Amino acid sequence: MRDLTRLQRQPNVRPLMEASDENLLLRQAQAGELGAFEKLVELHRDRVYGLALRMTRSEADAAEITQEVFLSAWRNLSGFKGENTAAFVGWLNRIAANQTLMRLRHRKVVSQIEASLEGPQFNERGSMLDEVADWKSDALGLTLDAELSEAIQLAADALPEEYRRVFLLKDVDGLSYEEIGDITGDSVPAIKSRLHRARLTMRSAIDAFYQDVESSD
């Protein structure tokens, strides 16, 4: 594929095109016309790149994600049921969000692994420097941490989908309300309302966990 293999950030002006013309391009691309899809890439590349850049704060990551998004879109276009470019843009945003979140989580895991491989450091006298507090955790503390994590995970899984999505994007992945809006298409007030309800539910789950711990003592 010509343009899809070199999707890099390029300063360009979005071509002017009527909505009906874009819809025609979409139908042609859905029929398998690569040239029509490449024109759609030109129209929406900057939008996808901007979303990935805001989420990753990395131009290199954003460029790679942009390429992955359109490659994925091309491969899965036959399964896309939307009939206009507005639906197509929403679909692209969801693909971009998923690709970006996977990359951010991978980055976090790699960072944690690299940190764990560093191990303790010692001074010239053989004393340990910056001893990690977690190494002093006793078995009971580790068990409670694991059980609490499981309780939180179960509570998150039980949230309604729209609440769980906002909770994960905001409180787990640390995105701003505006970034979440770009992904979900919801207004900031709606996102805040759903996040508030999700947090109340999660707080209740954590309170219930500690009440169970206290009652078992």
C-alpha positions as CSV (number, residue, x, y, z in Angstrom):
1,M,0.0,0.0,0.0
2,R,1.5,3.3,-1.1
3,D,0.6,6.0,1.4
4,L,-0.3,3.7,4.3
5,T,3.2,2.5,4.7
6,R,4.7,6.0,5.2
7,L,2.2,7.8,7.4
8,Q,4.3,10.5,9.0
9,R,3.3,13.9,10.4
10,Q,3.4,16.3,7.5
11,P,2.2,19.9,7.6
12,N,-0.7,20.0,5.2
13,V,-4.0,21.7,4.7
14,R,-7.0,19.5,4.9
15,P,-8.4,19.3,1.4
16,L,-11.8,21.0,1.0
17,M,-14.5,18.5,0.2
18,E,-18.2,18.3,0.4
19,A,-19.7,15.8,2.8
20,S,-21.4,14.0,-0.1
21,D,-18.1,13.6,-1.8
22,E,-16.5,12.1,1.3
23,N,-19.4,9.7,1.7
24,L,-18.9,8.6,-1.9
25,L,-15.2,8.0,-1.1
26,L,-16.2,5.9,1.9
27,R,-18.5,3.8,-0.2
28,Q,-15.8,3.3,-2.8
29,A,-13.3,2.4,-0.2
30,Q,-15.7,-0.1,1.3
31,A,-16.0,-1.6,-2.1
32,G,-12.3,-2.2,-2.1
33,E,-10.9,0.8,-4.0
34,L,-7.5,1.6,-2.4
35,G,-7.3,5.0,-4.1
36,A,-10.5,6.1,-2.4
37,F,-9.2,4.9,0.9
38,E,-5.9,6.8,0.5
39,K,-7.9,10.0,-0.1
40,L,-9.7,9.3,3.2
41,V,-6.4,8.9,4.9
42,E,-5.3,12.3,3.6
43,L,-8.5,13.8,4.9
44,H,-8.3,12.3,8.4
45,R,-4.6,11.6,9.1
46,D,-4.0,14.8,11.0
47,R,-7.0,14.2,13.2
48,V,-5.8,10.7,14.2
49,Y,-2.3,11.9,14.7
50,G,-3.4,14.8,16.9
51,L,-5.4,12.4,19.1
52,A,-2.5,10.0,19.4
53,L,-0.1,12.9,20.1
54,R,-2.2,14.3,22.9
55,M,-2.5,10.9,24.6
56,T,1.2,9.8,24.2
57,R,3.0,13.1,24.2
58,S,5.4,11.5,21.7
59,E,5.7,12.4,18.1
60,A,7.3,9.1,17.2
61,D,4.6,7.1,19.0
62,A,1.9,9.2,17.4
63,A,3.3,8.7,13.9
64,E,3.5,4.9,14.4
65,I,0.0,4.8,15.9
66,T,-1.4,6.7,13.0
67,Q,0.0,4.2,10.6
68,E,-1.3,1.3,12.6
69,V,-4.8,2.9,12.8
70,F,-5.2,3.3,9.1
71,L,-3.7,-0.2,8.3
72,S,-6.1,-1.7,10.8
73,A,-9.0,0.4,9.3
74,W,-8.2,-0.8,5.8
75,R,-8.0,-4.5,6.9
76,N,-11.3,-4.2,8.7
77,L,-13.2,-1.8,6.5
78,S,-15.4,-4.6,5.1
79,G,-16.8,-5.1,8.6
80,F,-17.5,-1.4,9.1
81,K,-21.3,-0.8,8.9
82,G,-21.3,3.0,9.0
83,E,-22.9,4.8,6.0
84,N,-21.2,8.2,6.3
85,T,-17.9,9.8,7.2
86,A,-19.1,11.0,10.6
87,A,-19.5,7.4,11.6
88,F,-16.2,6.6,9.9
89,V,-14.4,9.3,12.0
90,G,-15.9,7.9,15.2
91,W,-14.7,4.5,14.2
92,L,-11.2,5.8,13.5
93,N,-11.2,7.5,16.9
94,R,-12.0,4.3,18.7
95,I,-9.3,2.4,16.8
96,A,-6.8,5.2,17.6
97,A,-7.8,5.1,21.3
98,N,-7.4,1.4,21.6
99,Q,-4.1,1.4,19.8
100,T,-2.8,4.3,22.0
101,L,-4.0,2.7,25.3
102,M,-2.3,-0.6,24.4
103,R,0.9,1.3,23.7
104,L,0.7,3.3,26.9
105,R,0.1,0.2,29.0
106,H,3.0,-1.6,27.2
107,R,5.2,1.5,28.0
108,K,4.1,1.3,31.7
109,V,4.9,-2.4,31.9
110,V,8.3,-2.0,30.3
111,S,9.1,0.8,32.6
112,Q,8.2,-1.3,35.6
113,I,10.2,-4.2,34.4
114,E,13.3,-2.0,33.8
115,A,12.9,-0.5,37.2
116,S,12.8,-4.0,38.8
117,L,15.9,-5.1,37.0
118,E,17.9,-2.3,38.4
119,G,17.9,-3.9,41.8
120,P,19.4,-2.4,45.0
121,Q,22.5,-0.2,45.0
122,F,25.2,-0.2,47.6
123,N,27.7,2.4,48.8
124,E,31.5,1.8,49.3
125,R,30.9,0.4,52.8
126,G,28.4,-2.2,51.5
127,S,25.3,-0.5,52.8
128,M,22.2,-0.5,50.7
129,L,21.1,2.8,49.2
130,D,17.5,3.9,48.7
131,E,16.1,0.7,50.0
132,V,12.7,0.1,48.5
133,A,10.0,0.1,51.1
134,D,8.0,-2.6,49.4
135,W,10.8,-5.1,50.2
136,K,9.8,-4.8,53.9
137,S,6.2,-5.7,53.3
138,D,5.2,-8.8,55.2
139,A,3.2,-11.7,53.8
140,L,-0.1,-10.4,55.3
141,G,0.3,-7.0,53.7
142,L,1.0,-8.6,50.3
143,T,-2.0,-10.8,50.7
144,L,-4.3,-7.9,51.5
145,D,-2.9,-5.9,48.6
146,A,-3.7,-8.7,46.2
147,E,-7.2,-9.2,47.7
148,L,-7.9,-5.4,47.5
149,S,-6.7,-5.3,43.9
150,E,-9.0,-8.2,43.1
151,A,-11.9,-6.5,44.8
152,I,-11.2,-3.3,42.8
153,Q,-11.0,-5.2,39.5
154,L,-14.3,-7.0,40.2
155,A,-16.0,-3.7,41.0
156,A,-14.6,-2.1,37.8
157,D,-15.8,-5.0,35.7
158,A,-19.3,-4.7,37.2
159,L,-19.7,-1.1,36.2
160,P,-21.9,-0.3,33.3
161,E,-19.9,0.0,30.1
162,E,-20.1,3.8,29.8
163,Y,-19.0,4.3,33.4
164,R,-16.2,1.7,33.3
165,R,-14.8,3.2,30.1
166,V,-14.6,6.7,31.6
167,F,-13.2,5.4,34.9
168,L,-10.4,3.5,33.1
169,L,-9.5,6.3,30.8
170,K,-9.5,9.0,33.6
171,D,-8.4,7.2,36.8
172,V,-6.3,4.4,35.3
173,D,-4.8,5.9,32.1
174,G,-4.8,9.5,33.3
175,L,-6.4,11.1,30.3
176,S,-8.0,14.6,30.4
177,Y,-11.7,15.1,30.1
178,E,-11.1,16.6,26.6
179,E,-9.1,13.6,25.5
180,I,-11.8,11.3,26.7
181,G,-14.3,13.4,24.8
182,D,-12.3,12.9,21.7
183,I,-12.5,9.2,22.1
184,T,-16.1,8.7,23.3
185,G,-17.7,11.7,21.5
186,D,-19.4,12.7,24.8
187,S,-19.4,16.2,26.3
188,V,-17.2,17.0,29.3
189,P,-20.2,17.4,31.7
190,A,-21.5,14.0,30.7
191,I,-18.0,12.5,31.2
192,K,-17.7,14.1,34.7
193,S,-21.2,12.8,35.7
194,R,-20.4,9.3,34.7
195,L,-17.0,9.4,36.4
196,H,-18.6,10.7,39.6
197,R,-21.0,7.8,39.6
198,A,-18.2,5.3,38.8
199,R,-16.1,6.7,41.6
200,L,-18.9,6.4,44.1
201,T,-19.4,2.7,43.1
202,M,-15.7,2.0,43.4
203,R,-15.5,3.8,46.8
204,S,-18.4,1.6,48.1
205,A,-16.5,-1.5,46.9
206,I,-13.3,-0.5,48.7
207,D,-15.3,0.4,51.9
208,A,-17.0,-3.0,51.8
209,F,-13.6,-4.7,51.4
210,Y,-12.2,-3.0,54.5
211,Q,-15.3,-3.7,56.5
212,D,-14.9,-7.4,55.7
213,V,-11.3,-7.3,56.8
214,E,-12.2,-5.6,60.1
215,S,-15.0,-8.1,60.8
216,S,-12.7,-11.0,60.2
217,D,-10.1,-9.8,62.7
